[in-house]
């Protein structure tokens, strides 16, 4: 009787552990809906025209958002930004970092059209290094 209870217990545990907890994949954003946001972001971030974009790309796993679109100016010097989306909504943005896949992507032009100010402000420009003035002492 104990053997039967043990066997049934093992089957019950095995059945519980095989439950698939995977969630349905989150679809990528609709790029036709994002173009006005990309143009608006380019304006706010002071990116020179013409703009280029790449994506949508699956965001690295360390981000809360699931999708990333990379945006940059086609002019030089290039500043590349990573824009993070949840569905069709811009959630955050930052200058592209080495953990972002933006540098290895192929870019295409952002088509001309209406620009909509994104709900998330672009990151502030990096601070310029400050020069410290040291007093010279007489020896």
NORSUL-V164842 format. One record per pair of residues at least 24 apart in sequence whose ideal C-beta (glycine too) atoms are under 8 Angstrom apart, sorted by the first residue. I is the first residue (numbers start at 0). J is the second residue. Records with the same first field share a line. If there is no record, write none. Layout:
# NORSUL-V164842
I = J + J
This chain:
# NORSUL-V164842
25 = 65 + 66 + 85 + 86
26 = 86
27 = 55 + 66
28 = 55 + 66 + 68 + 84 + 86 + 87
29 = 87
30 = 54 + 55 + 68
32 = 87
33 = 68 + 84 + 87 + 89
34 = 109 + 110 + 112
35 = 112 + 113 + 114 + 115
36 = 82 + 89 + 115 + 117
37 = 68 + 70 + 82 + 109
38 = 109 + 112 + 113 + 114 + 115
39 = 114 + 115 + 116 + 117
40 = 70 + 80 + 82 + 89 + 92 + 117 + 121
41 = 70 + 72 + 109 + 114
42 = 114 + 116
43 = 116 + 117 + 120 + 121
44 = 78 + 80 + 121
46 = 70 + 71 + 72 + 78 + 80
47 = 72 + 73 + 74
48 = 72 + 73 + 74
49 = 73 + 74 + 108 + 109
50 = 108 + 109
51 = 106 + 107 + 108 + 109
52 = 106 + 107 + 109
53 = 101 + 104 + 105 + 106 + 107
54 = 104
55 = 84
56 = 100 + 104
58 = 83
59 = 98 + 99 + 100
61 = 98
63 = 90
64 = 90 + 91
67 = 99 + 100 + 101
69 = 95 + 99 + 100 + 101 + 104 + 106
70 = 109
71 = 95 + 101 + 106
73 = 106 + 108
80 = 121 + 122
82 = 117
88 = 118
89 = 117 + 118 + 119
90 = 119
91 = 119
92 = 117 + 119 + 121 + 122
93 = 122
94 = 122 + 125
